[in-house]
């Protein structure tokens, strides 16, 4: 049986959280709590982004009802429609697990905090973009196929597929970016 050499000086005490590590982990857990507690405000912001994009790409009227987390489109046409962002349809609950996992990763391995935070930012933006794409796809299908068929195909099928695939891609992206070694250590 051989004895292991002592750990290099820079790795000694790496498991002991510093005040910076505690601050980062606490901040991430606060963000996670805010995603739950301030979910209504988050959904309002998501619908505000969607209404802004719709105003740019649509020739018909668009109205944001912030207090209802709803966007109305097709105004001035014979088929106006409104979409309300329910708590189940928000990207917050796809971002939430990423934030919690990031907090755990930083708590366990503080020296990768920068990579984890960068990966979290990229993955969260990907999830938010995918949810916006899902909303815009739903609007497009309602406009193309009509209210009943367009909503069914857009919400039930396309929305589910886009959310699952987008969430999986964001999770893989997060795992890859947060765990890969820096170029100098490969």
C-alpha positions in Angstrom: 0.0 0.0 0.0 1.4 3.4 -1.0 0.8 6.7 0.8 -0.7 9.6 -1.2 1.2 12.8 -1.5 -0.1 15.9 0.3 -2.5 18.0 -1.7 -1.0 21.0 -3.5 -1.2 24.2 -1.4 -3.7 25.9 -3.7 -6.1 23.0 -3.2 -5.9 22.7 0.6 -9.0 24.0 2.3 -10.9 24.2 -1.1 -13.9 22.5 0.6 -14.2 25.2 3.2 -16.6 27.9 1.9 -15.3 31.4 1.9 -17.4 34.5 2.5 -17.5 35.0 -1.3 -18.7 31.5 -1.8 -21.4 31.9 0.8 -22.4 35.2 -0.9 -22.7 33.6 -4.3 -24.6 30.5 -3.0 -26.9 32.8 -0.9 -27.5 35.0 -4.0 -28.4 32.0 -6.1 -30.8 30.7 -3.5 -32.3 34.2 -3.2 -32.9 34.2 -7.0 -34.5 30.7 -6.7 -36.8 32.0 -4.0 -37.6 35.1 -6.1 -38.6 32.9 -9.1 -41.2 31.3 -6.9 -42.4 34.3 -4.8 -42.3 36.9 -7.6 -43.6 34.5 -10.3 -46.4 36.9 -11.3 -43.9 39.7 -12.0 -41.7 37.3 -13.9 -44.7 36.1 -16.1 -45.6 39.8 -16.7 -42.1 40.4 -17.9 -42.2 37.4 -20.2 -45.5 38.6 -21.8 -44.1 42.1 -22.1 -41.2 40.7 -24.2 -43.6 38.6 -26.3 -45.9 41.6 -26.9 -42.8 43.7 -27.9 -41.7 41.1 -30.4 -45.3 40.7 -31.7 -45.5 44.5 -32.3 -42.4 44.4 -34.4 -43.4 41.3 -36.5 -47.2 41.7 -36.7 -49.2 44.1 -38.9 -52.2 43.8 -36.6 -52.8 45.4 -33.3 -51.2 44.0 -30.1 -52.1 44.8 -26.5 -50.4 43.8 -23.3 -52.5 43.4 -20.2 -49.8 43.4 -17.6 -52.1 42.9 -14.6 -53.4 39.7 -16.3 -50.0 38.5 -17.7 -51.8 38.4 -21.1 -51.1 39.6 -24.6 -53.9 40.2 -27.1 -53.0 40.0 -30.8 -54.9 40.2 -34.1 -56.7 43.3 -32.9 -58.3 45.1 -35.8 -58.9 41.8 -37.6 -61.8 39.4 -37.6 -59.9 37.0 -35.4 -58.5 38.7 -32.3 -57.1 36.4 -29.6 -55.5 36.6 -26.2 -52.9 34.5 -24.5 -52.6 34.5 -20.8 -49.3 33.2 -19.2 -50.3 30.7 -16.5 -47.8 29.6 -13.8 -47.4 26.3 -15.6 -46.4 27.9 -18.9 -43.6 30.2 -17.6 -39.9 29.6 -18.1 -39.4 30.3 -14.5 -39.9 26.7 -13.5 -37.4 25.6 -16.0 -34.8 28.1 -14.8 -35.5 27.4 -11.2 -33.8 23.9 -11.1 -30.8 25.3 -13.0 -30.4 28.0 -10.3 -30.6 25.4 -7.5 -28.2 23.1 -9.2 -25.8 26.0 -9.7 -26.0 26.9 -6.0 -25.2 23.3 -5.0 -22.3 23.1 -7.5 -20.8 26.4 -6.2 -21.2 25.2 -2.6 -19.4 22.0 -3.3 -16.7 23.3 -5.7 -16.2 27.0 -5.1 -13.3 27.3 -7.5 -15.6 26.6 -10.5 -18.1 29.3 -9.5 -17.3 31.6 -12.4 -17.8 28.8 -14.9 -21.1 27.7 -13.2 -22.4 31.3 -13.2 -21.5 31.8 -16.8 -23.1 28.4 -17.7 -26.2 29.4 -15.7 -26.5 32.7 -17.6 -26.3 31.0 -21.0 -28.7 28.2 -20.1 -31.2 30.6 -18.5 -31.2 32.8 -21.6 -31.7 29.7 -23.7 -34.7 28.6 -21.7 -36.2 32.1 -21.8 -35.6 32.3 -25.6 -37.2 28.9 -26.1 -40.3 30.0 -24.2 -40.5 33.1 -26.3 -40.2 31.0 -29.4 -43.0 28.8 -28.1 -45.3 31.8 -27.5 -44.5 33.1 -31.0 -45.1 29.7 -32.6 -48.4 29.5 -30.8 -49.4 32.9 -32.1 -48.4 32.0 -35.6 -50.3 28.7 -35.6 -53.4 30.5 -34.2 -53.1 33.0 -37.0 -52.6 30.3 -39.6 -54.9 27.5 -38.6 -57.5 29.5 -36.6 -58.4 29.6 -33.0 -59.4 26.0 -32.2 -56.9 24.1 -34.4 -54.1 26.6 -34.0 -54.3 26.7 -30.3 -54.5 22.9 -30.0 -51.5 22.2 -32.3 -49.6 25.2 -31.0 -50.1 24.7 -27.3 -50.5 20.9 -26.9 -48.0 19.6 -29.5 -45.6 22.3 -30.7 -45.4 24.0 -27.3 -44.7 20.7 -25.5 -42.1 19.6 -28.0 -40.4 23.0 -28.1 -40.4 23.2 -24.2 -39.0 19.7 -23.7 -36.3 20.0 -26.5 -35.4 23.5 -25.4 -35.2 22.5 -21.8 -33.1 19.5 -22.6 -30.7 21.5 -24.7 -30.4 24.2 -22.0 -29.6 21.5 -19.4 -27.0 19.8 -21.6 -25.5 23.3 -22.3 -25.4 24.1 -18.6 -23.8 20.8 -17.7 -21.2 21.1 -20.5 -20.3 24.7 -19.9 -20.1 24.4 -16.1 -18.1 21.2 -15.9 -15.6 21.5 -18.8 -12.0 22.3 -18.0 -10.6 25.6 -18.9 -8.5 25.6 -22.1 -5.2 25.8 -20.1 -6.0 22.6 -18.1 -7.1 20.3 -21.0 
